[in-house]
Amino acid sequence: MRKARDFDTWAAEASRELANLGMPMLDAKHVPYDKEEWFRREFDAGEDAAMTAQEWFSNN
């Protein structure tokens, strides 16, 4: 899987994964920004967007 070049691209990938997991897309689009501190920490650590979304979805 290709690496996202910036946080917005990475957040869009995470949002798509949240929607694939069953979250309404309108809600999924906002999660990485509403919880930006957590998602940005994962992004900065080089984590995969889809795996991060799955982890967040499973724990929230």
trRosetta pair geometry for C-beta under 8 A, 3 or more apart (Angstrom, degrees):
i j d omega theta_ij theta_ji phi_ij phi_ji
1 48 6.7 70 78 -136 143 116
1 50 7.7 -105 -146 10 169 125
4 7 7.7 88 129 -99 130 16
4 9 4.3 175 -156 101 103 104
4 10 3.5 167 85 -70 164 80
4 13 6.1 -130 -69 2 129 137
4 43 7.6 -60 75 -142 130 103
4 49 6.3 70 -23 -40 136 128
5 9 5.8 49 44 33 73 151
6 9 5.2 93 58 11 75 102
6 10 7.0 -143 98 -3 37 94
7 10 5.5 -62 -145 43 33 112
7 11 5.8 36 156 -24 70 107
7 40 6.3 -3 -130 -114 135 85
7 43 5.4 64 -115 162 84 166
8 11 5.6 -50 -141 36 29 112
8 12 6.5 34 155 -22 61 102
9 12 5.8 -52 -154 31 31 113
9 13 6.8 32 148 -17 62 102
10 13 5.7 -53 -156 33 35 113
10 14 6.5 34 147 -18 66 104
10 32 8.0 171 108 -155 78 154
10 43 5.1 116 111 -121 157 115
10 49 4.9 -169 -169 -80 73 121
11 14 5.4 -51 -147 37 36 113
11 15 6.3 41 151 -23 66 103
11 32 3.7 178 -144 109 101 158
11 33 6.8 61 -165 -48 149 79
11 39 6.5 69 -106 151 92 142
11 43 7.7 -32 -56 -74 77 140
11 49 7.4 -145 -75 -135 16 123
12 15 5.5 -50 -147 34 32 115
12 16 6.6 35 153 -20 63 101
13 16 5.8 -51 -151 33 32 111
13 17 6.6 30 151 -17 63 105
13 49 3.6 79 98 98 115 157
13 50 6.5 -76 154 -50 101 74
13 53 7.9 -140 121 -26 69 132
14 17 5.7 -56 -152 36 33 111
14 18 6.5 36 150 -21 66 103
14 31 7.5 -123 127 88 110 109
14 32 5.1 106 81 -71 135 127
14 39 6.6 155 108 -144 176 124
14 49 4.3 -115 -57 -174 76 94
14 50 7.2 -156 -103 -74 51 32
14 52 5.8 -44 -112 84 118 108
14 53 4.2 167 -158 -64 74 109
14 56 7.9 45 -172 25 117 139
15 18 5.6 -51 -149 34 34 113
15 19 6.5 34 152 -17 65 103
15 25 7.5 71 161 -153 101 69
15 28 4.5 120 -163 140 75 93
15 29 5.0 53 -153 -100 143 43
15 31 6.7 158 -103 43 77 99
15 32 6.2 -87 -55 -5 90 116
15 53 7.5 -147 -46 -107 17 136
16 19 5.6 -54 -152 37 33 112
16 20 6.4 37 149 -21 65 104
16 28 7.5 124 -63 140 16 138
17 20 5.4 -50 -147 35 36 115
17 21 6.4 35 152 -19 65 105
17 49 6.6 166 -3 128 134 85
17 50 4.3 164 -91 -127 146 69
17 53 3.7 130 89 73 123 153
17 54 6.5 -76 158 -45 127 76
17 57 8.0 -130 127 -22 93 136
18 21 5.6 -57 -151 36 32 112
18 23 4.5 -29 156 42 92 135
18 27 7.9 -117 135 103 128 85
18 28 3.8 170 93 -136 117 109
18 31 5.9 139 -90 33 172 151
18 53 4.9 -120 -53 -165 77 119
18 56 7.6 -37 -92 82 110 116
18 57 5.9 174 -122 -73 76 118
19 22 7.8 168 -176 27 29 10
19 23 5.8 -85 -90 71 39 79
19 24 7.4 -17 -120 154 82 14
19 25 4.5 28 -110 -91 132 75
19 28 4.4 -120 -55 20 80 169
21 53 7.0 -172 -9 139 135 105
21 54 6.8 164 -79 -105 140 66
21 57 4.8 2 123 -162 163 168
23 27 5.4 -112 169 85 102 113
23 28 4.5 126 102 -69 118 99
23 31 7.5 10 148 -34 162 142
23 57 7.0 -126 -33 -117 122 113
24 27 4.7 78 70 13 90 105
24 28 6.7 -165 90 -13 41 91
25 28 5.3 -54 -136 39 35 115
25 29 6.3 44 162 -31 67 99
26 29 6.3 -47 -154 21 26 113
26 30 7.7 11 153 -8 54 107
27 30 6.3 -72 -165 37 37 104
27 31 6.8 50 148 -44 72 98
28 31 5.8 -38 -151 4 38 118
30 33 5.8 -77 -163 52 53 102
30 34 5.1 49 147 -26 90 113
31 34 5.7 -56 -130 40 28 108
31 35 5.9 -11 177 20 67 110
31 39 7.6 122 129 -57 78 141
31 56 7.1 133 162 132 131 146
32 35 6.7 -70 -132 62 21 82
32 36 6.6 61 152 -97 57 63
32 39 4.3 166 -147 -178 76 173
33 36 5.3 8 -149 -66 36 105
33 39 7.9 -54 -53 48 27 146
35 38 4.9 -30 160 40 100 114
35 39 5.6 100 102 -18 87 102
35 56 7.2 145 94 -146 157 137
36 39 5.7 -65 -136 49 33 104
36 40 5.3 32 167 -22 73 112
37 40 6.1 -56 -139 38 20 108
37 41 6.5 24 156 -22 58 107
38 41 5.9 -55 -153 31 28 112
38 42 6.7 25 151 -15 63 105
38 56 7.3 123 123 -103 132 116
39 42 5.7 -55 -153 37 35 111
39 43 6.3 38 149 -21 68 106
39 52 6.7 103 -133 153 73 136
39 56 7.5 -6 -82 -67 89 150
40 43 5.3 -50 -144 37 36 116
40 44 6.1 37 156 -20 68 105
41 44 5.9 -53 -144 38 28 111
41 45 6.4 25 154 -17 61 110
42 45 5.8 -61 -149 39 30 110
42 47 4.2 -58 179 44 86 139
42 52 4.4 114 152 -122 152 134
43 46 7.9 53 172 -60 31 19
43 47 6.9 -77 -75 48 25 87
43 49 7.7 28 -97 -88 85 81
43 52 7.7 -14 -58 -60 63 172
47 51 6.2 -120 175 79 96 111
47 52 4.9 101 123 -63 126 111
48 51 4.2 70 74 15 106 110
48 52 6.5 -175 86 -12 52 86
49 52 5.7 -58 -147 37 28 113
49 53 6.3 29 155 -20 65 106
50 53 5.7 -53 -148 35 31 112
50 54 6.4 32 153 -19 64 105
51 54 5.6 -52 -148 36 33 113
51 55 6.4 35 153 -20 65 105
52 55 5.7 -54 -149 35 31 112
52 56 6.3 28 154 -16 65 106
53 56 5.8 -55 -146 39 31 109
53 57 6.0 31 156 -20 66 110
54 57 5.7 -55 -142 38 28 112
54 58 6.2 28 159 -19 64 110
55 58 6.0 -59 -148 37 26 110
55 59 6.4 -1 163 1 62 116
56 59 6.3 -77 -147 49 25 96
56 60 5.7 -12 171 8 68 125
57 60 6.7 -75 -127 48 18 91
